[in-house]
C-alpha cells in the first residue's frame, strides 16, 4: 500500500532541500508537485534510489529519522 511522501518527510531525514529539488529534475514527477501534494512511496521505491527508498520507509513508518532503524 502506497503512502503519501511529503517535503516534511525529507526535512525530517535532514535531506538538503536543494538536493531533493535537483533530484526531481528530469523525472516523471515534478518538484512543484512534490512540494504541493507529495508523491507516492511506491513511485519513490520504483526509482531504485537508496535515499528515495529511505524516504519512502520513513513515510511508511519503517524508519525513524534519528537513528535510521
PDB file of N, CA, C and O in Angstrom, chain B, residues numbered from 101:
ATOM      1  N   UNK B 101       0.835  -1.176   0.000  1.00  0.00           N
ATOM      2  CA  UNK B 101       0.000   0.000   0.000  1.00  0.00           C
ATOM      3  C   UNK B 101       0.885   1.246   0.000  1.00  0.00           C
ATOM      4  O   UNK B 101       1.783   1.382   0.831  1.00  0.00           O
ATOM      5  N   UNK B 102       0.628   2.118  -0.909  1.00  0.00           N
ATOM      6  CA  UNK B 102       1.436   3.318  -1.057  1.00  0.00           C
ATOM      7  C   UNK B 102       1.023   4.389  -0.041  1.00  0.00           C
ATOM      8  O   UNK B 102      -0.146   4.511   0.325  1.00  0.00           O
ATOM      9  N   UNK B 103       2.003   5.143   0.390  1.00  0.00           N
ATOM     10  CA  UNK B 103       1.814   6.218   1.350  1.00  0.00           C
ATOM     11  C   UNK B 103       2.250   7.527   0.699  1.00  0.00           C
ATOM     12  O   UNK B 103       3.169   7.535  -0.119  1.00  0.00           O
ATOM     13  N   UNK B 104       1.610   8.612   1.048  1.00  0.00           N
ATOM     14  CA  UNK B 104       1.982   9.928   0.522  1.00  0.00           C
ATOM     15  C   UNK B 104       3.252  10.393   1.231  1.00  0.00           C
ATOM     16  O   UNK B 104       3.305  10.426   2.461  1.00  0.00           O
ATOM     17  N   UNK B 105       4.268  10.749   0.459  1.00  0.00           N
ATOM     18  CA  UNK B 105       5.541  11.239   0.980  1.00  0.00           C
ATOM     19  C   UNK B 105       5.618  12.732   0.675  1.00  0.00           C
ATOM     20  O   UNK B 105       5.359  13.157  -0.450  1.00  0.00           O
ATOM     21  N   UNK B 106       5.974  13.517   1.676  1.00  0.00           N
ATOM     22  CA  UNK B 106       5.983  14.972   1.522  1.00  0.00           C
ATOM     23  C   UNK B 106       7.358  15.563   1.789  1.00  0.00           C
ATOM     24  O   UNK B 106       8.275  14.878   2.242  1.00  0.00           O
ATOM     25  N   UNK B 107       7.476  16.843   1.497  1.00  0.00           N
ATOM     26  CA  UNK B 107       8.711  17.562   1.783  1.00  0.00           C
ATOM     27  C   UNK B 107       9.027  17.526   3.276  1.00  0.00           C
ATOM     28  O   UNK B 107      10.196  17.563   3.660  1.00  0.00           O
ATOM     29  N   UNK B 108       8.006  17.455   4.116  1.00  0.00           N
ATOM     30  CA  UNK B 108       8.236  17.371   5.566  1.00  0.00           C
ATOM     31  C   UNK B 108       9.008  16.106   5.915  1.00  0.00           C
ATOM     32  O   UNK B 108       9.845  16.126   6.818  1.00  0.00           O
ATOM     33  N   UNK B 109       8.741  15.005   5.217  1.00  0.00           N
ATOM     34  CA  UNK B 109       9.492  13.772   5.456  1.00  0.00           C
ATOM     35  C   UNK B 109      10.964  13.964   5.084  1.00  0.00           C
ATOM     36  O   UNK B 109      11.857  13.523   5.808  1.00  0.00           O
ATOM     37  N   UNK B 110      11.206  14.619   3.962  1.00  0.00           N
ATOM     38  CA  UNK B 110      12.586  14.861   3.532  1.00  0.00           C
ATOM     39  C   UNK B 110      13.323  15.721   4.553  1.00  0.00           C
ATOM     40  O   UNK B 110      14.488  15.472   4.862  1.00  0.00           O
ATOM     41  N   UNK B 111      12.647  16.715   5.063  1.00  0.00           N
ATOM     42  CA  UNK B 111      13.256  17.577   6.085  1.00  0.00           C
ATOM     43  C   UNK B 111      13.529  16.794   7.363  1.00  0.00           C
ATOM     44  O   UNK B 111      14.555  16.990   8.013  1.00  0.00           O
ATOM     45  N   UNK B 112      12.609  15.911   7.717  1.00  0.00           N
ATOM     46  CA  UNK B 112      12.784  15.102   8.931  1.00  0.00           C
ATOM     47  C   UNK B 112      14.040  14.246   8.844  1.00  0.00           C
ATOM     48  O   UNK B 112      14.715  14.029   9.850  1.00  0.00           O
ATOM     49  N   UNK B 113      14.356  13.759   7.648  1.00  0.00           N
ATOM     50  CA  UNK B 113      15.574  12.966   7.462  1.00  0.00           C
ATOM     51  C   UNK B 113      16.822  13.833   7.352  1.00  0.00           C
ATOM     52  O   UNK B 113      17.942  13.322   7.323  1.00  0.00           O
ATOM     53  N   UNK B 114      16.624  15.144   7.290  1.00  0.00           N
ATOM     54  CA  UNK B 114      17.766  16.039   7.175  1.00  0.00           C
ATOM     55  C   UNK B 114      18.273  16.178   5.752  1.00  0.00           C
ATOM     56  O   UNK B 114      19.391  16.644   5.534  1.00  0.00           O
ATOM     57  N   UNK B 115      17.464  15.779   4.782  1.00  0.00           N
ATOM     58  CA  UNK B 115      17.867  15.905   3.384  1.00  0.00           C
ATOM     59  C   UNK B 115      17.947  17.373   3.001  1.00  0.00           C
ATOM     60  O   UNK B 115      17.113  18.178   3.416  1.00  0.00           O
ATOM     61  N   UNK B 116      18.942  17.711   2.218  1.00  0.00           N
ATOM     62  CA  UNK B 116      19.122  19.055   1.692  1.00  0.00           C
ATOM     63  C   UNK B 116      18.000  19.331   0.693  1.00  0.00           C
ATOM     64  O   UNK B 116      17.863  18.617  -0.301  1.00  0.00           O
ATOM     65  N   UNK B 117      17.206  20.354   0.951  1.00  0.00           N
ATOM     66  CA  UNK B 117      16.061  20.655   0.092  1.00  0.00           C
ATOM     67  C   UNK B 117      16.530  20.972  -1.330  1.00  0.00           C
ATOM     68  O   UNK B 117      15.880  20.575  -2.297  1.00  0.00           O
ATOM     69  N   UNK B 118      17.646  21.678  -1.462  1.00  0.00           N
ATOM     70  CA  UNK B 118      18.175  21.971  -2.801  1.00  0.00           C
ATOM     71  C   UNK B 118      18.548  20.679  -3.530  1.00  0.00           C
ATOM     72  O   UNK B 118      18.318  20.550  -4.733  1.00  0.00           O
ATOM     73  N   UNK B 119      19.117  19.734  -2.802  1.00  0.00           N
ATOM     74  CA  UNK B 119      19.480  18.457  -3.399  1.00  0.00           C
ATOM     75  C   UNK B 119      18.255  17.657  -3.820  1.00  0.00           C
ATOM     76  O   UNK B 119      18.251  17.032  -4.880  1.00  0.00           O
ATOM     77  N   UNK B 120      17.230  17.677  -3.001  1.00  0.00           N
ATOM     78  CA  UNK B 120      15.990  16.976  -3.339  1.00  0.00           C
ATOM     79  C   UNK B 120      15.365  17.618  -4.573  1.00  0.00           C
ATOM     80  O   UNK B 120      14.850  16.925  -5.451  1.00  0.00           O
ATOM     81  N   UNK B 121      15.414  18.925  -4.628  1.00  0.00           N
ATOM     82  CA  UNK B 121      14.862  19.626  -5.793  1.00  0.00           C
ATOM     83  C   UNK B 121      15.596  19.207  -7.067  1.00  0.00           C
ATOM     84  O   UNK B 121      14.964  18.943  -8.090  1.00  0.00           O
ATOM     85  N   UNK B 122      16.921  19.146  -7.007  1.00  0.00           N
ATOM     86  CA  UNK B 122      17.709  18.702  -8.165  1.00  0.00           C
ATOM     87  C   UNK B 122      17.400  17.255  -8.523  1.00  0.00           C
ATOM     88  O   UNK B 122      17.391  16.895  -9.700  1.00  0.00           O
ATOM     89  N   UNK B 123      17.147  16.426  -7.518  1.00  0.00           N
ATOM     90  CA  UNK B 123      16.849  15.023  -7.754  1.00  0.00           C
ATOM     91  C   UNK B 123      15.609  14.867  -8.640  1.00  0.00           C
ATOM     92  O   UNK B 123      15.536  13.934  -9.439  1.00  0.00           O
ATOM     93  N   UNK B 124      14.653  15.758  -8.506  1.00  0.00           N
ATOM     94  CA  UNK B 124      13.425  15.680  -9.299  1.00  0.00           C
ATOM     95  C   UNK B 124      13.624  16.102 -10.758  1.00  0.00           C
ATOM     96  O   UNK B 124      12.781  15.788 -11.599  1.00  0.00           O
ATOM     97  N   UNK B 125      14.708  16.799 -11.078  1.00  0.00           N
ATOM     98  CA  UNK B 125      14.960  17.224 -12.461  1.00  0.00           C
ATOM     99  C   UNK B 125      14.971  16.018 -13.392  1.00  0.00           C
ATOM    100  O   UNK B 125      15.693  15.047 -13.163  1.00  0.00           O
ATOM    101  N   UNK B 126      14.164  16.092 -14.440  1.00  0.00           N
ATOM    102  CA  UNK B 126      14.134  15.033 -15.450  1.00  0.00           C
ATOM    103  C   UNK B 126      13.338  13.796 -15.063  1.00  0.00           C
ATOM    104  O   UNK B 126      13.322  12.822 -15.816  1.00  0.00           O
ATOM    105  N   UNK B 127      12.692  13.806 -13.935  1.00  0.00           N
ATOM    106  CA  UNK B 127      11.875  12.660 -13.516  1.00  0.00           C
ATOM    107  C   UNK B 127      10.416  12.905 -13.893  1.00  0.00           C
ATOM    108  O   UNK B 127      10.018  14.032 -14.185  1.00  0.00           O
ATOM    109  N   UNK B 128       9.634  11.843 -13.881  1.00  0.00           N
ATOM    110  CA  UNK B 128       8.226  11.968 -14.302  1.00  0.00           C
ATOM    111  C   UNK B 128       7.352  12.718 -13.317  1.00  0.00           C
ATOM    112  O   UNK B 128       6.241  13.117 -13.666  1.00  0.00           O
ATOM    113  N   UNK B 129       7.822  12.919 -12.098  1.00  0.00           N
ATOM    114  CA  UNK B 129       7.127  13.752 -11.121  1.00  0.00           C
ATOM    115  C   UNK B 129       7.924  15.041 -10.965  1.00  0.00           C
ATOM    116  O   UNK B 129       9.151  15.028 -11.061  1.00  0.00           O
ATOM    117  N   UNK B 130       7.248  16.130 -10.731  1.00  0.00           N
ATOM    118  CA  UNK B 130       7.949  17.408 -10.632  1.00  0.00           C
ATOM    119  C   UNK B 130       8.181  17.803  -9.174  1.00  0.00           C
ATOM    120  O   UNK B 130       7.490  17.353  -8.260  1.00  0.00           O
ATOM    121  N   UNK B 131       9.174  18.655  -9.001  1.00  0.00           N
ATOM    122  CA  UNK B 131       9.452  19.237  -7.698  1.00  0.00           C
ATOM    123  C   UNK B 131       8.214  19.962  -7.173  1.00  0.00           C
ATOM    124  O   UNK B 131       7.854  19.813  -6.005  1.00  0.00           O
ATOM    125  N   UNK B 132       7.564  20.744  -8.032  1.00  0.00           N
ATOM    126  CA  UNK B 132       6.385  21.507  -7.643  1.00  0.00           C
ATOM    127  C   UNK B 132       5.280  20.584  -7.128  1.00  0.00           C
ATOM    128  O   UNK B 132       4.657  20.864  -6.104  1.00  0.00           O
ATOM    129  N   UNK B 133       5.044  19.492  -7.838  1.00  0.00           N
ATOM    130  CA  UNK B 133       4.013  18.536  -7.410  1.00  0.00           C
ATOM    131  C   UNK B 133       4.385  17.913  -6.059  1.00  0.00           C
ATOM    132  O   UNK B 133       3.522  17.708  -5.206  1.00  0.00           O
ATOM    133  N   UNK B 134       5.671  17.615  -5.873  1.00  0.00           N
ATOM    134  CA  UNK B 134       6.129  17.042  -4.612  1.00  0.00           C
ATOM    135  C   UNK B 134       5.869  18.004  -3.462  1.00  0.00           C
ATOM    136  O   UNK B 134       5.345  17.603  -2.423  1.00  0.00           O
ATOM    137  N   UNK B 135       6.228  19.255  -3.641  1.00  0.00           N
ATOM    138  CA  UNK B 135       6.049  20.247  -2.575  1.00  0.00           C
ATOM    139  C   UNK B 135       4.568  20.490  -2.296  1.00  0.00           C
ATOM    140  O   UNK B 135       4.163  20.612  -1.140  1.00  0.00           O
ATOM    141  N   UNK B 136       3.767  20.559  -3.351  1.00  0.00           N
ATOM    142  CA  UNK B 136       2.354  20.889  -3.174  1.00  0.00           C
ATOM    143  C   UNK B 136       1.491  19.716  -2.723  1.00  0.00           C
ATOM    144  O   UNK B 136       0.547  19.899  -1.955  1.00  0.00           O
ATOM    145  N   UNK B 137       1.813  18.505  -3.199  1.00  0.00           N
ATOM    146  CA  UNK B 137       0.924  17.363  -2.958  1.00  0.00           C
ATOM    147  C   UNK B 137       1.621  16.112  -2.430  1.00  0.00           C
ATOM    148  O   UNK B 137       0.960  15.196  -1.941  1.00  0.00           O
ATOM    149  N   UNK B 138       2.937  16.067  -2.524  1.00  0.00           N
ATOM    150  CA  UNK B 138       3.664  14.860  -2.174  1.00  0.00           C
ATOM    151  C   UNK B 138       3.653  13.877  -3.329  1.00  0.00           C
ATOM    152  O   UNK B 138       3.035  14.124  -4.365  1.00  0.00           O
ATOM    153  N   UNK B 139       4.343  12.756  -3.142  1.00  0.00           N
ATOM    154  CA  UNK B 139       4.388  11.688  -4.140  1.00  0.00           C
ATOM    155  C   UNK B 139       4.134  10.359  -3.437  1.00  0.00           C
ATOM    156  O   UNK B 139       4.266  10.261  -2.217  1.00  0.00           O
ATOM    157  N   UNK B 140       3.775   9.351  -4.200  1.00  0.00           N
ATOM    158  CA  UNK B 140       3.525   8.027  -3.637  1.00  0.00           C
ATOM    159  C   UNK B 140       4.836   7.333  -3.274  1.00  0.00           C
ATOM    160  O   UNK B 140       5.814   7.398  -4.019  1.00  0.00           O
ATOM    161  N   UNK B 141       4.842   6.682  -2.140  1.00  0.00           N
ATOM    162  CA  UNK B 141       6.034   5.950  -1.712  1.00  0.00           C
ATOM    163  C   UNK B 141       6.394   4.846  -2.707  1.00  0.00           C
ATOM    164  O   UNK B 141       7.574   4.551  -2.896  1.00  0.00           O
ATOM    165  N   UNK B 142       5.399   4.237  -3.341  1.00  0.00           N
ATOM    166  CA  UNK B 142       5.681   3.197  -4.345  1.00  0.00           C
ATOM    167  C   UNK B 142       6.481   3.760  -5.507  1.00  0.00           C
ATOM    168  O   UNK B 142       7.385   3.100  -6.019  1.00  0.00           O
ATOM    169  N   UNK B 143       6.156   4.971  -5.926  1.00  0.00           N
ATOM    170  CA  UNK B 143       6.901   5.590  -7.017  1.00  0.00           C
ATOM    171  C   UNK B 143       8.342   5.845  -6.605  1.00  0.00           C
ATOM    172  O   UNK B 143       9.262   5.605  -7.388  1.00  0.00           O
ATOM    173  N   UNK B 144       8.548   6.330  -5.382  1.00  0.00           N
ATOM    174  CA  UNK B 144       9.917   6.549  -4.906  1.00  0.00           C
ATOM    175  C   UNK B 144      10.700   5.241  -4.888  1.00  0.00           C
ATOM    176  O   UNK B 144      11.854   5.208  -5.315  1.00  0.00           O
ATOM    177  N   UNK B 145      10.096   4.175  -4.405  1.00  0.00           N
ATOM    178  CA  UNK B 145      10.765   2.870  -4.377  1.00  0.00           C
ATOM    179  C   UNK B 145      11.151   2.403  -5.777  1.00  0.00           C
ATOM    180  O   UNK B 145      12.225   1.838  -5.983  1.00  0.00           O
ATOM    181  N   UNK B 146      10.271   2.643  -6.720  1.00  0.00           N
ATOM    182  CA  UNK B 146      10.500   2.181  -8.092  1.00  0.00           C
ATOM    183  C   UNK B 146      11.697   2.866  -8.748  1.00  0.00           C
ATOM    184  O   UNK B 146      12.232   2.358  -9.733  1.00  0.00           O
ATOM    185  N   UNK B 147      12.127   4.018  -8.214  1.00  0.00           N
ATOM    186  CA  UNK B 147      13.303   4.686  -8.789  1.00  0.00           C
ATOM    187  C   UNK B 147      14.575   3.896  -8.514  1.00  0.00           C
ATOM    188  O   UNK B 147      15.558   4.025  -9.243  1.00  0.00           O
ATOM    189  N   UNK B 148      14.560   3.082  -7.469  1.00  0.00           N
ATOM    190  CA  UNK B 148      15.744   2.311  -7.102  1.00  0.00           C
ATOM    191  C   UNK B 148      16.799   3.113  -6.358  1.00  0.00           C
ATOM    192  O   UNK B 148      17.843   2.572  -5.996  1.00  0.00           O
ATOM    193  N   UNK B 149      16.547   4.378  -6.129  1.00  0.00           N
ATOM    194  CA  UNK B 149      17.491   5.254  -5.444  1.00  0.00           C
ATOM    195  C   UNK B 149      17.432   5.001  -3.937  1.00  0.00           C
ATOM    196  O   UNK B 149      16.357   5.039  -3.338  1.00  0.00           O
ATOM    197  N   UNK B 150      18.587   4.744  -3.330  1.00  0.00           N
ATOM    198  CA  UNK B 150      18.629   4.390  -1.911  1.00  0.00           C
ATOM    199  C   UNK B 150      18.056   5.485  -1.013  1.00  0.00           C
ATOM    200  O   UNK B 150      17.353   5.186  -0.047  1.00  0.00           O
ATOM    201  N   UNK B 151      18.348   6.740  -1.320  1.00  0.00           N
ATOM    202  CA  UNK B 151      17.829   7.830  -0.492  1.00  0.00           C
ATOM    203  C   UNK B 151      16.321   7.981  -0.672  1.00  0.00           C
ATOM    204  O   UNK B 151      15.615   8.300   0.285  1.00  0.00           O
ATOM    205  N   UNK B 152      15.825   7.758  -1.877  1.00  0.00           N
ATOM    206  CA  UNK B 152      14.382   7.820  -2.121  1.00  0.00           C
ATOM    207  C   UNK B 152      13.677   6.689  -1.380  1.00  0.00           C
ATOM    208  O   UNK B 152      12.594   6.885  -0.827  1.00  0.00           O
ATOM    209  N   UNK B 153      14.283   5.519  -1.369  1.00  0.00           N
ATOM    210  CA  UNK B 153      13.701   4.376  -0.664  1.00  0.00           C
ATOM    211  C   UNK B 153      13.682   4.639   0.844  1.00  0.00           C
ATOM    212  O   UNK B 153      12.713   4.288   1.517  1.00  0.00           O
ATOM    213  N   UNK B 154      14.725   5.241   1.373  1.00  0.00           N
ATOM    214  CA  UNK B 154      14.747   5.575   2.804  1.00  0.00           C
ATOM    215  C   UNK B 154      13.640   6.575   3.138  1.00  0.00           C
ATOM    216  O   UNK B 154      13.015   6.491   4.195  1.00  0.00           O
ATOM    217  N   UNK B 155      13.407   7.511   2.238  1.00  0.00           N
ATOM    218  CA  UNK B 155      12.329   8.482   2.413  1.00  0.00           C
ATOM    219  C   UNK B 155      10.974   7.778   2.427  1.00  0.00           C
ATOM    220  O   UNK B 155      10.118   8.092   3.254  1.00  0.00           O
ATOM    221  N   UNK B 156      10.780   6.831   1.518  1.00  0.00           N
ATOM    222  CA  UNK B 156       9.541   6.048   1.490  1.00  0.00           C
ATOM    223  C   UNK B 156       9.395   5.252   2.788  1.00  0.00           C
ATOM    224  O   UNK B 156       8.305   5.176   3.355  1.00  0.00           O
ATOM    225  N   UNK B 157      10.493   4.663   3.254  1.00  0.00           N
ATOM    226  CA  UNK B 157      10.458   3.904   4.509  1.00  0.00           C
ATOM    227  C   UNK B 157      10.013   4.784   5.673  1.00  0.00           C
ATOM    228  O   UNK B 157       9.183   4.378   6.486  1.00  0.00           O
ATOM    229  N   UNK B 158      10.568   5.987   5.745  1.00  0.00           N
ATOM    230  CA  UNK B 158      10.192   6.898   6.823  1.00  0.00           C
ATOM    231  C   UNK B 158       8.700   7.211   6.767  1.00  0.00           C
ATOM    232  O   UNK B 158       8.010   7.137   7.783  1.00  0.00           O
ATOM    233  N   UNK B 159       8.209   7.556   5.599  1.00  0.00           N
ATOM    234  CA  UNK B 159       6.796   7.920   5.454  1.00  0.00           C
ATOM    235  C   UNK B 159       5.878   6.757   5.816  1.00  0.00           C
ATOM    236  O   UNK B 159       4.783   6.959   6.341  1.00  0.00           O
ATOM    237  N   UNK B 160       6.328   5.552   5.534  1.00  0.00           N
ATOM    238  CA  UNK B 160       5.521   4.362   5.838  1.00  0.00           C
ATOM    239  C   UNK B 160       5.688   3.896   7.274  1.00  0.00           C
ATOM    240  O   UNK B 160       5.052   2.933   7.702  1.00  0.00           O
ATOM    241  N   UNK B 161       6.540   4.577   8.010  1.00  0.00           N
ATOM    242  CA  UNK B 161       6.706   4.257   9.425  1.00  0.00           C
ATOM    243  C   UNK B 161       7.750   3.198   9.726  1.00  0.00           C
ATOM    244  O   UNK B 161       7.857   2.753  10.868  1.00  0.00           O
ATOM    245  N   UNK B 162       8.524   2.784   8.729  1.00  0.00           N
ATOM    246  CA  UNK B 162       9.513   1.736   8.939  1.00  0.00           C
ATOM    247  C   UNK B 162      10.876   2.212   9.359  1.00  0.00           C
ATOM    248  O   UNK B 162      11.736   1.398   9.695  1.00  0.00           O
ATOM    249  N   UNK B 163      11.103   3.533   9.350  1.00  0.00           N
ATOM    250  CA  UNK B 163      12.397   4.102   9.705  1.00  0.00           C
ATOM    251  C   UNK B 163      12.146   5.280  10.606  1.00  0.00           C
ATOM    252  O   UNK B 163      11.219   6.061  10.396  1.00  0.00           O
ATOM    253  N   UNK B 164      12.986   5.398  11.617  1.00  0.00           N
ATOM    254  CA  UNK B 164      12.940   6.618  12.446  1.00  0.00           C
ATOM    255  C   UNK B 164      14.080   7.497  11.993  1.00  0.00           C
ATOM    256  O   UNK B 164      15.202   7.020  11.824  1.00  0.00           O
ATOM    257  N   UNK B 165      13.814   8.760  11.795  1.00  0.00           N
ATOM    258  CA  UNK B 165      14.808   9.683  11.257  1.00  0.00           C
ATOM    259  C   UNK B 165      16.047   9.779  12.134  1.00  0.00           C
ATOM    260  O   UNK B 165      17.156   9.913  11.619  1.00  0.00           O
ATOM    261  N   UNK B 166      15.878   9.713  13.447  1.00  0.00           N
ATOM    262  CA  UNK B 166      17.009   9.959  14.333  1.00  0.00           C
ATOM    263  C   UNK B 166      18.049   8.848  14.357  1.00  0.00           C
ATOM    264  O   UNK B 166      19.216   9.115  14.647  1.00  0.00           O
ATOM    265  N   UNK B 167      17.665   7.613  14.061  1.00  0.00           N
ATOM    266  CA  UNK B 167      18.663   6.546  14.132  1.00  0.00           C
ATOM    267  C   UNK B 167      18.714   5.654  12.911  1.00  0.00           C
ATOM    268  O   UNK B 167      19.563   4.765  12.845  1.00  0.00           O
ATOM    269  N   UNK B 168      17.837   5.859  11.942  1.00  0.00           N
ATOM    270  CA  UNK B 168      17.894   5.091  10.709  1.00  0.00           C
ATOM    271  C   UNK B 168      17.406   3.669  10.819  1.00  0.00           C
ATOM    272  O   UNK B 168      17.529   2.908   9.860  1.00  0.00           O
ATOM    273  N   UNK B 169      16.846   3.274  11.974  1.00  0.00           N
ATOM    274  CA  UNK B 169      16.380   1.879  12.099  1.00  0.00           C
ATOM    275  C   UNK B 169      14.949   1.724  11.677  1.00  0.00           C
ATOM    276  O   UNK B 169      14.409   0.618  11.722  1.00  0.00           O
TER     277      UNK B 169
END
